[in-house]
């Protein structure tokens, strides 16, 4: 039983008040010849005060009226009669009643305030203990267990905790062997949307949760606490609304703390993972590039040796150099793909004309495009586009190199561009084997060997070029697709958002 709950007396307080007044009368009767009437009045007022202090307001009011009647009947002449011979005694009786009632009110009020203060002190102590336990909770299950144990043990209340997960789904924190009231999901959603307590009076006594408290924090509502009485005492439950509201606030703080602990742990793991990733990439780049560079240098030295090597050795040296360069390019693609798949890719965007990056890519691929006529269709009125020039150059180089590698010698390669709000569309087309129709979306998967249109191919490469293009275009907020070309061949089309380019001021002559 709660320490703040008043003890129930086996006898009615009103009967005790009657007994006190009668006892006072019997005590004063032998003293009537010895005491003045005013002193006897004081003894009756003392009895009224004791009744008010010990039994409460109602019994004290009864005691006040009863004391006036007993005093008038036994001590005011003529005695044993309610008739008053002297009008002055009327004033005495009136003052006695007024003082008795005033004493009753003040004493009862003082008792009620004392009881209220005691109850508030008990609630504050309980909340302090709960807050201390919640501060040490390590999981959401412990938060629910602490609150449910406190409410059931101290106040005979069943409770259920609902939490909103990161995906917006509402989930219940259930504990084994714990009673739960019937819950209406619509009420839960209403409390979440409004962020205010909801009281269901019409369902009291039906087993349905009667009060719903939002776990409201500074940023959002984290969940809902639904409570209902175990003893079907709805009045007691409603009287505990301030306590339950404070408990919901403490639970919200605990849930918020655990949320940010998880966020901090995830961030720490992400930082550590990113640091390890960068270290591995740096080590891989250094440890593999160094021997490849030495191998390329050695092959070139052998190929250019004086006097020239025999034909067979010369051919082997040149093949060694070509394979070493191919391995170096493959390593570059793998490292670039790993960097582009990092959680946060930093782009160095600038407003540039597309013609500039196309020209730069063509200069880099001069030898690779020597056997393929190039047809450019770049309108002169193309607007400036915001992109990372180095990365977009890489996209064009990969697409043009793939087109040249998988097209027969002499086949033309087309590069077209078109600006149609809100996108700039660039297409690179060839007359090669094309893409298999049933695998239109897969050429951009890393290591997709089938991008050549053949199950097996002697052409070197592992299919990272298009995967890198997709990663770069996605980072720019665009799209890339592989399409069959009418008349044979393949087309790769990518888009970039046009945005709002800055105005260009014309130079004065």
Secondary structure, DSSP 8 states (H G I E B T S, - for coil): --TTS----SS-HHHHHHHHHHHHHHHHHTTTTTS-HHHHHHHHHHHHHHHHHHH-HHHHHHHHHHHHHHHHHHHSSSTTSS--SSTHHHHHHHHHHHHHHHHHHHHHHHHHHHHHHHHHHHHHHHHHHHHHHHHT--SHHHHHHHHHHHHHHHH-EEEEEEEE-TTS-EEEE--TT----B--HHHHHHHHHH-S-EE-STTTTTTB--EEEEEE-SS-EEEEEEEEESS--HHHHHHTHHHHHHHHHHHHHHHHHHHHHHHHHHHHHHHHHHHHHHHHHHHHHHHHHHHHHHHHHHHHHHHT-SS---HHHHHHHHHHHHHHHHHHHHHHHHHHHHHHTSSS----EEEE-HHHHHHHHHHHTTTTTTTS-EEEEE-TT---EEEEHHHHHHHHHHHHHHHHHTS-TT--EEEEEEEETTEEEEEEEE-SS---GGGTTTTTSTT-GGGGSSSS-SS---SHHHHHHHHHHHHTT--EEEEE-TTSSEEEEEEEE------------
